[in-house]
Amino acid sequence: MITTTTSLNAIRTIAEAEGPFATVYLEGRSPAEDAAQQVRLRWEELRRRLTEAGAEDAHLQPLEDAILVEDIGEVMADGRVLVTGSSGLLLDAPWDAALGAGDAAHFADEAQLGPYLRERFRSVRMLVAVADQQGALVRQVVVAAQHTLAEQGEQEIGATSDESVHKPRQGALSHNQIQRRADEAVKQNARGVAEHLETVAGDWDPDLLVLAGEVQGRTALREELPVALAEITTEIEAGGIGDDGAEQALADALRELATETGAQRSQELTERFDHGRAHRLAVEGIGAVRGAIERGAVETLLLESERQAADEAALIAASARIDAQVGVVDAEVHDAIAAVLRFEIAEDAG
């Protein structure tokens, strides 16, 4: 089952911190030989904007320390979203916005996290296992449609059985024992991969487990998966590691899967909102949403995909403080903001 919302727990520390806040979005770009100089120039422009907006050194220095690091090529390639408050650096995360979004800097009473949350909602965390009968190459990948794949980890899980996985070519009875041993070796190897996947998933909480690679390896691995992983598993035909063609086919398949998943999320969330409106469990508009938050009634804050609400940053922070979720809808709603509620509230709540 695909999760249709994103937790606001990751920004609760920011929501509960003392402001004002400096928020910086540094667009990811292809690294170049003069990456250090490029990033420095971009940071100087962002620093100028923040200074003009009233930011002081207590906000600016932690940002500079996080951006002008030794491995500055990684900062340039991944992009960054950073937030500082009165207590220092509060957020330093990759910013995988679509190329062309540009850099941005804000200094305000609330951290400006709408773009970051929209991007997180569009991104799909995929635990990818490219399997064969010997084991699997396991990757942790964050995928957004039309974006570069952000790989966060890779492990090669080899055979755990000492037996050969190759079956005898002839069907003679004398070969039955060899065949059984080969079948058991494949099963044991798959079991080792499944155990590793379960461990990684427990720490990383993926949206999807994607099985790729050869059919026999995928089949054996699927049969060994625990129920919790089986419920989020999908298979793709692409696979194979070691040449550019296979890697490109795999990347294309994962991006297509991310597009489908994003569309499914938005559709399901829109249906939840429509159902909520029909049963007095949804509101829209700044006043109504603010009133629902004040009553602790908001289960999921809904942001429009392309428009930002006038008071969005404050409503996001307030929603985080009541343990709400956040989602993005493609439909147009009043004031570009809405909410699905935990319980019905009075008509005059907004």
Secondary structure by P-SEA (a helix, b strand, c coil): ccccccccccccccccccccbbbbbbbbcccccaaaaaaaaaaaaaaaaaaaacccccccaaaaaaccccaaaaaaaacbbbbbccccccbbbbbbccccccbbbbbccccccaaaaaaaaaccccccccccccccccccccccccccccccbbbbbcccccccccccccccccaaaaaaaaaaaaaaaaaaaaaaaaaaaaaccccbbbbbccaaaaaaaaaaccaaaaaabbbbcccccccaaaaaaaaaaaaaaaaaaaaaaaaaaaaaaaaaaaaccccccaaaaaaaaaaccccbbbbbccccccaaaaaaaaaaaabbbbbcccccccccbbbbbccccccccc
